[in-house]
Amino acid sequence: MPMLPSRHYESEHTKFVRELKEKRPEIEEKQREARALWWDKDPRTLAEGRAMAQGKVPAKPYAYQTESE
């Protein structure tokens, strides 16, 4: 009995995703649009983010500690 799964094995998750994409081919285009909206950023936006991060004021180590303690 081999220890490794068969090369022809397909998990339930893989079957589900494959069948879903076959039934609804527009899903892949929606995935690309969502990725572009949330993940793919142009360099100018990234540079602005870096500039904002450089101007960040460091937080105190413990925000709830009072000065009198």
trRosetta pair geometry for C-beta under 8 A, 3 or more apart (Angstrom, degrees):
i j d omega theta_ij theta_ji phi_ij phi_ji
2 6 7.9 110 73 -75 135 62
5 9 4.4 -60 161 20 116 158
6 9 4.5 124 64 -35 83 95
10 14 5.0 -120 -174 87 84 127
10 15 5.5 102 131 -59 114 90
10 18 7.9 -33 -176 5 135 145
11 14 4.6 97 56 7 82 102
11 15 7.0 -144 95 -4 44 86
12 15 5.7 -54 -149 37 32 113
12 16 6.3 35 153 -23 65 106
13 16 5.7 -54 -149 34 30 113
13 17 6.4 25 157 -14 66 106
14 17 6.0 -56 -145 38 30 106
14 18 6.1 28 157 -18 65 110
15 18 5.9 -59 -145 39 27 110
15 19 6.1 22 160 -14 66 111
16 19 6.1 -61 -146 40 25 106
16 20 6.1 26 157 -21 63 110
17 20 5.7 -55 -144 36 29 113
17 21 6.4 26 158 -16 64 107
18 21 6.0 -59 -151 38 28 107
18 22 6.5 28 151 -20 63 107
19 22 5.5 -53 -148 35 34 113
19 23 6.4 29 155 -16 67 106
20 23 5.9 -58 -148 39 31 107
20 24 6.2 -28 170 35 68 103
20 27 6.8 32 137 -17 97 168
21 24 6.8 -77 -127 67 25 67
21 25 6.7 60 175 -104 65 49
21 27 5.8 -113 -111 59 68 129
21 28 6.5 56 -141 -46 110 101
22 25 7.4 5 -146 -67 20 80
24 27 4.9 77 112 -31 103 107
25 28 6.7 -35 -179 16 57 106
26 29 5.5 -54 -163 39 58 112
26 30 6.2 59 142 -21 79 104
27 30 5.6 -59 -150 40 34 111
27 31 6.3 41 151 -25 68 103
28 31 5.4 -47 -149 30 34 116
28 32 6.7 36 152 -19 63 101
29 32 5.7 -50 -152 33 35 112
29 33 6.5 36 150 -18 65 104
30 33 5.6 -51 -147 37 35 113
30 34 6.3 34 154 -18 66 106
31 34 5.9 -57 -147 38 29 109
31 35 6.3 30 154 -20 64 107
32 35 5.7 -54 -147 36 30 111
32 36 6.4 30 154 -19 64 106
33 36 5.8 -56 -150 36 30 111
33 37 6.4 30 152 -21 64 107
34 37 5.5 -54 -148 35 33 113
34 38 6.2 -1 166 7 69 112
35 38 6.6 -73 -138 51 25 87
35 39 5.0 -38 -168 38 68 118
35 40 6.0 57 137 -12 82 104
36 39 7.4 -49 -79 55 13 75
36 40 4.7 -37 -122 50 52 121
41 45 4.5 -109 -179 81 111 130
41 46 5.5 130 109 -52 122 89
42 45 5.3 95 60 7 73 102
42 46 7.4 -142 100 -3 38 91
43 46 5.5 -58 -149 39 39 113
43 47 6.1 40 155 -23 72 105
44 47 5.7 -53 -147 35 31 112
44 48 6.5 34 153 -20 64 104
45 48 5.7 -52 -150 34 32 113
45 49 6.5 35 150 -21 63 105
46 49 5.6 -53 -152 34 33 115
46 50 6.6 35 151 -19 65 102
47 50 5.7 -50 -150 34 34 112
47 51 6.5 35 151 -19 65 104
48 51 5.7 -54 -149 36 33 112
48 52 6.4 34 152 -19 65 105
49 52 5.7 -54 -149 36 32 111
49 53 6.4 32 153 -21 65 106
50 53 5.6 -55 -148 35 32 112
50 54 6.5 36 153 -23 65 103
51 54 5.8 -51 -151 30 32 113
51 55 6.9 20 155 -9 62 108
52 55 6.1 -67 -155 41 33 104
52 56 7.1 57 146 -51 63 90
53 56 5.6 -27 -160 -12 40 121
59 63 6.7 -33 175 -75 113 103
60 63 5.8 131 68 -90 102 53
60 65 7.5 -130 138 48 131 103
62 65 4.4 63 98 -14 112 115
65 69 5.9 -103 -171 51 91 136
66 69 5.4 105 66 -10 80 101
